[in-house]
Amino acid sequence: MHGSVYTVSDVMTRTVVALAAGAAFKEIVRTVEGRRISALPVVDSGNRVVGVVSEADLLRKEEFRDSAPDRGPRARPPEGLRKAQAVTAADLMTSPAVTVHADATLAQAARIMARRKVKRLPVVDDHGVLRGIVSRADLLRVFLRRDQDITDEIRHEVLAGRLPDGIESIRVDVREGVVTLSGRVRDTSVVPLVVRLVRSVEGVVDVRSRLTGPRHRPVLEPDLEPDLAQDGDGRRAAPRARS
């Protein structure tokens, strides 16, 4: 692990089932069904990722089963019809593949999945060689971190050195990933920054701030302030009555 920043390499599966470009349709279906995998990377002879075949690609054949060949191109997207007629991985695959590097953060991987509407990402090196695969479920594993581990990271890696009064003035409680910060800080302007930093810790579900500023001594009216002038013997004189 890498402190508060987890990367794809921390959660990815390193043993990957991949397809050759010439893999036959039924072979692909058997692999998907047997391995319970929703998508498979397709690699060339150098193990470089050239595409991905998903369950959705395989279902094109069933989707177009009752379509008349001469009506298909006009009634359906050409890409869908092409995949419906495919018999190998090379014909079925979506190319180029949407991939991610091992040093990408989990947030970056999650954004790629959301924007490209995919559930799994092949992990590649700088040369496009397959190194692993990461799924949505893998990205969720950070929420299984122990509360104590999250507490220790917040106190010693996030808060330490960032608060003028030190971390001793802050109480950190973590229950099921929900962080509660309580205590007093000298400068309340740092509270939004502290909350943002704590929220960025992997495994944190939510942050509740109960941080407050320092206690202020009430300011008394001048007429109520005691006269603490010293008398001739150096002793404090009793407060003089105000007329």
C-alpha positions as CSV (number, residue, x, y, z in Angstrom):
1,M,0.0,0.0,0.0
2,H,1.1,3.6,-0.5
3,G,0.0,5.7,2.5
4,S,-3.4,7.3,1.9
5,V,-3.1,7.0,-1.9
6,Y,-4.0,3.5,-3.1
7,T,-3.2,2.5,-6.6
8,V,-4.6,0.0,-9.1
9,S,-1.6,-2.2,-8.4
10,D,-2.8,-2.6,-4.7
11,V,-6.1,-4.2,-5.7
12,M,-5.8,-5.6,-9.2
13,T,-5.9,-9.3,-10.1
14,R,-2.5,-10.3,-11.5
15,T,-3.4,-13.7,-12.9
16,V,-5.6,-12.9,-15.9
17,V,-7.6,-15.1,-18.3
18,A,-7.0,-13.6,-21.8
19,L,-8.1,-14.6,-25.3
20,A,-6.1,-15.0,-28.5
21,A,-7.5,-13.1,-31.4
22,G,-8.4,-16.4,-33.1
23,A,-10.4,-17.8,-30.2
24,A,-13.7,-19.3,-31.5
25,F,-17.1,-18.0,-30.4
26,K,-18.1,-21.0,-28.4
27,E,-14.7,-21.2,-26.7
28,I,-15.2,-17.6,-25.6
29,V,-18.7,-18.4,-24.2
30,R,-17.4,-21.4,-22.3
31,T,-14.6,-19.3,-20.8
32,V,-17.0,-16.5,-19.7
33,E,-19.5,-19.0,-18.3
34,G,-16.9,-21.2,-16.6
35,R,-14.9,-18.4,-15.1
36,R,-17.8,-16.2,-14.2
37,I,-16.1,-13.2,-15.9
38,S,-18.1,-10.5,-17.7
39,A,-15.3,-9.4,-20.0
40,L,-12.0,-10.8,-21.3
41,P,-9.0,-9.0,-22.8
42,V,-7.8,-10.1,-26.2
43,V,-4.0,-10.1,-26.7
44,D,-1.6,-10.5,-29.6
45,S,1.4,-12.8,-29.7
46,G,3.4,-10.4,-27.6
47,N,0.7,-10.4,-24.9
48,R,-0.2,-6.8,-25.8
49,V,-3.9,-5.9,-25.3
50,V,-5.6,-5.3,-28.6
51,G,-9.2,-5.4,-27.5
52,V,-11.8,-6.7,-25.1
53,V,-14.7,-9.1,-25.6
54,S,-17.7,-8.6,-23.2
55,E,-20.9,-10.5,-22.5
56,A,-22.7,-7.7,-24.3
57,D,-20.6,-8.4,-27.4
58,L,-21.5,-12.1,-27.3
59,L,-25.2,-11.3,-26.9
60,R,-25.2,-9.5,-30.2
61,K,-25.6,-12.8,-31.9
62,E,-28.8,-13.6,-30.0
63,E,-30.1,-10.0,-30.4
64,F,-29.9,-10.2,-34.2
65,R,-30.9,-13.9,-34.5
66,D,-34.4,-13.1,-36.1
67,S,-33.3,-10.1,-38.1
68,A,-33.4,-10.4,-41.9
69,P,-29.9,-10.0,-43.3
70,D,-31.0,-7.5,-45.9
71,R,-32.8,-5.4,-43.2
72,G,-30.1,-5.5,-40.5
73,P,-27.8,-2.7,-41.7
74,R,-30.7,-0.3,-42.0
75,A,-32.6,-1.4,-38.9
76,R,-29.7,-1.8,-36.5
77,P,-26.3,-0.1,-35.9
78,P,-23.7,-1.6,-38.4
79,E,-21.3,-2.3,-35.5
80,G,-24.0,-4.4,-33.7
81,L,-24.7,-6.4,-36.9
82,R,-21.0,-7.0,-37.5
83,K,-20.6,-8.5,-34.0
84,A,-23.7,-10.6,-34.5
85,Q,-22.0,-12.2,-37.5
86,A,-18.6,-12.7,-35.7
87,V,-17.1,-16.1,-35.1
88,T,-13.8,-15.2,-33.5
89,A,-12.5,-12.9,-30.8
90,A,-10.9,-10.6,-33.4
91,D,-14.3,-10.0,-34.9
92,L,-16.2,-9.7,-31.6
93,M,-13.8,-7.5,-29.6
94,T,-14.1,-3.8,-28.9
95,S,-10.9,-2.1,-30.1
96,P,-8.9,-0.3,-29.0
97,A,-9.4,-1.5,-25.5
98,V,-10.0,0.9,-22.6
99,T,-7.1,0.2,-20.3
100,V,-5.4,1.6,-17.2
101,H,-1.9,1.6,-15.8
102,A,-0.9,0.0,-12.5
103,D,0.2,3.3,-10.9
104,A,-3.2,5.0,-11.5
105,T,-5.1,5.8,-8.4
106,L,-8.3,4.1,-7.6
107,A,-10.2,7.3,-8.1
108,Q,-8.8,7.6,-11.6
109,A,-9.7,4.0,-12.4
110,A,-13.2,4.6,-11.1
111,R,-13.6,7.7,-13.3
112,I,-12.5,5.8,-16.4
113,M,-15.0,3.0,-15.7
114,A,-17.8,5.5,-15.2
115,R,-17.1,7.6,-18.2
116,R,-16.5,4.7,-20.6
117,K,-19.3,2.5,-19.1
118,V,-17.2,-0.5,-18.5
119,K,-17.0,-2.9,-15.5
120,R,-13.4,-4.1,-15.9
121,L,-10.2,-2.6,-17.0
122,P,-7.1,-4.5,-18.3
123,V,-4.0,-3.2,-16.6
124,V,-1.1,-2.6,-19.0
125,D,2.4,-1.3,-18.8
126,D,3.9,1.4,-21.0
127,H,4.2,-1.0,-23.9
128,G,0.6,-2.1,-23.7
129,V,1.5,-5.5,-22.3
130,L,-1.1,-7.1,-20.1
131,R,-0.2,-7.0,-16.4
132,G,-3.5,-7.6,-14.6
133,I,-7.1,-6.7,-14.5
134,V,-9.2,-4.5,-12.2
135,S,-12.9,-4.7,-11.6
136,R,-15.5,-2.5,-9.9
137,A,-15.5,-5.0,-7.0
138,D,-11.7,-4.6,-6.7
139,L,-12.1,-0.8,-6.3
140,L,-14.6,-1.3,-3.5
141,R,-12.2,-3.4,-1.4
142,V,-10.7,-0.3,0.2
143,F,-14.0,0.1,2.1
144,L,-13.1,-3.1,3.9
145,R,-10.2,-1.5,5.7
146,R,-10.3,-1.8,9.5
147,D,-11.5,1.3,11.4
148,Q,-8.3,1.2,13.5
149,D,-6.1,1.4,10.4
150,I,-8.1,4.4,9.1
151,T,-7.8,6.1,12.5
152,D,-4.1,5.6,12.6
153,E,-3.6,6.9,9.1
154,I,-5.7,10.0,9.8
155,R,-3.9,10.8,13.0
156,H,-0.3,10.1,12.0
157,E,-0.3,10.8,8.2
158,V,-3.1,13.3,7.6
159,L,-3.3,15.5,10.8
160,A,0.2,15.3,12.1
161,G,2.0,18.6,11.3
162,R,-1.0,20.3,9.8
163,L,-2.6,21.6,13.0
164,P,-1.0,24.5,14.9
165,D,-2.0,22.9,18.3
166,G,-0.9,19.4,17.3
167,I,-3.0,16.3,17.0
168,E,-3.4,16.0,20.7
169,S,-6.3,18.6,20.6
170,I,-8.3,16.4,18.1
171,R,-10.2,13.3,18.8
172,V,-10.7,10.9,15.9
173,D,-13.4,8.3,16.1
174,V,-14.1,5.9,13.2
175,R,-17.1,3.6,13.1
176,E,-17.8,1.5,10.0
177,G,-15.7,3.9,8.0
178,V,-17.6,7.0,9.2
179,V,-15.1,9.5,10.7
180,T,-16.0,11.9,13.5
181,L,-13.6,14.7,14.3
182,S,-14.1,16.5,17.6
183,G,-12.1,18.9,19.8
184,R,-10.9,22.5,19.7
185,V,-8.6,24.2,17.2
186,R,-6.9,27.6,17.5
187,D,-7.7,28.5,14.0
188,T,-11.1,27.4,12.6
189,S,-10.1,28.3,9.1
190,V,-8.2,25.0,8.8
191,V,-11.3,22.9,9.5
192,P,-12.5,22.7,5.8
193,L,-9.0,21.6,4.8
194,V,-8.8,19.0,7.5
195,V,-12.2,17.6,6.5
196,R,-11.2,17.5,2.8
197,L,-7.9,15.7,3.6
198,V,-9.7,13.1,5.9
199,R,-12.3,12.5,3.3
200,S,-9.6,11.6,0.8
201,V,-8.3,8.7,2.9
202,E,-9.1,5.4,1.3
203,G,-11.9,3.6,3.0
204,V,-13.5,6.6,4.5
205,V,-17.3,6.5,4.0
206,D,-18.1,10.0,5.4
207,V,-16.7,12.7,7.7
208,R,-18.5,14.4,10.5
209,S,-16.8,17.5,11.9
210,R,-17.5,18.7,15.5
211,L,-14.4,20.8,15.6
212,T,-14.8,24.1,17.3
213,G,-12.7,27.2,18.0
214,P,-11.0,28.1,21.3
215,R,-12.9,29.1,24.4
216,H,-13.0,32.9,24.7
217,R,-12.8,34.7,28.1
218,P,-15.8,37.0,28.2
219,V,-14.9,40.7,28.0
220,L,-16.2,42.6,31.0
221,E,-17.5,46.2,30.9
222,P,-14.8,48.7,32.1
223,D,-16.8,49.6,35.2
224,L,-16.9,45.9,36.2
225,E,-13.2,45.3,35.9
226,P,-11.6,45.1,39.4
227,D,-9.0,47.8,40.2
228,L,-5.9,45.7,40.9
229,A,-3.6,48.6,41.6
230,Q,-1.1,47.9,44.3
231,D,-1.0,49.8,47.6
232,G,2.1,51.4,49.1
233,D,3.2,48.1,50.7
234,G,3.2,46.3,47.4
235,R,0.0,44.4,48.2
236,R,-2.9,44.3,45.9
237,A,-5.6,46.7,47.0
238,A,-9.2,45.6,47.3
239,P,-11.3,46.6,44.3
240,R,-12.5,50.2,44.8
241,A,-16.2,50.8,44.8
242,R,-17.5,52.7,41.8
243,S,-19.7,55.8,42.6
